[in-house]
Amino acid sequence: MIILEVFSSLNDSMNLARTCRDAVRKAEYQLELKLAKDVENNKKAFFRYVSGSTGKTYVGTLLNRAGKQVTNNASEAVVLNTFFAFVFTSIARPQITGSSKL
């Protein structure tokens, strides 16, 4: 009996979360549609929305060639520079499968 009550409660919670998610998506869609239709007359609101909706993407933890986690900014820059040097030059780097090491 208790299991059925928990399942029912969980199911109700999931339905409520789905309903809220749908309502938020619909509201966002309506706002974006309104801004797009009125962009000629209200450019300031449009560009405020666009500049506010772009977020920063942060790089997660990086590993150096030895497999140790890089902790400071200078070391992260070196690891990223090494990686992009391989990507954007004609030097072929060996294919490493199943590893996250640079």
C-alpha positions, 0 to 999 in steps of 0.5 A: 500500500505504501509503495503505491502511494509513493509511486502515485506521489512520484507520478503526480510530481512528474506530471506537475514538473512536465506541466511547469516545463511546458508552460515555461517553454510556451511563455518563452516561445510567446516572448520570442515571437513577440520580440521577433514581430516587433523588432522593427519598432523595439530594437532595444528590447530585442538586443537586450534579450539576445545579449542576456540569453547568451551565457558563458561556457566554462571549460571543465577540468583539464588533464595534461599529457601526464594525466594530472589535473591542471589547476592554474590558468597558465597551465590550462592555457598551455594545455589548450594551446597544445591541443589547438596547435594539433587541430589547426596545423597539418601535423598529424597526431596519433589517434588515441582511442578511449582516453581523455588525455591531451 
